[in-house]
Amino acid sequence: MSLETRIAVIGVVGALTGTLVGGLVTYAVTQQQISSQKSESRRADRLSAYSNYYGDASRLWAEVFQDVEVTPRPTHLDPSARKEVKDVETTLTRDYALVALVAPQHLRQVAHDLAVTNTKVWNALNSDPIDYALYTEARGEIRGANSPLTRFTDEARRDLGSD
């Protein structure tokens, strides 16, 4: 093979190698960007689910305290208050289902604990008369040092990397 032919072959091999390397680098960068976008999308889904669940749980308890922590203590909720609490509880059920779909196991457990406490208070208030023993138990859980509402917030922040 002549010198010119060898130089031409080396040039062609170099060009093909450069094209192959450039294509591989482009592919790797594109895959990394797609992976990053998927991760950010999943994080945004979790953030939305967690904030809705926390916000509605807080709203439930604000409504409960407004309706029950009065003097004299009511024996039952009036129809409008019962409807409001029921509507929030229905929303919380949907919120919990979404959290259960997108959250890691440890956070699903904390969300479940909060759902149990929320259900307790709903059952207490839905009784006629109000079941104050069950209400006091649920209120103690939500206000306690190991509050499922606080634990949910802490675990959600940890999961999202914002603690």
Buried (B, 14 or more C-beta within 10 A) or exposed (E): EEEEEEEEEEEEEEEEEEEEEEEEEEEEEEEEEEEEEEEEEEBEEBBEBBEBBBEBBBBBBEBBEEBBEEEEEBEEBEEEBBEBBBBBBEBBBEBBEBBBEBBEEEBBBBBBBBBEBBBBBBBBBBBEEBBBEBBEBBBEBBEEEEBBBBBBBBBBEEBBEEE
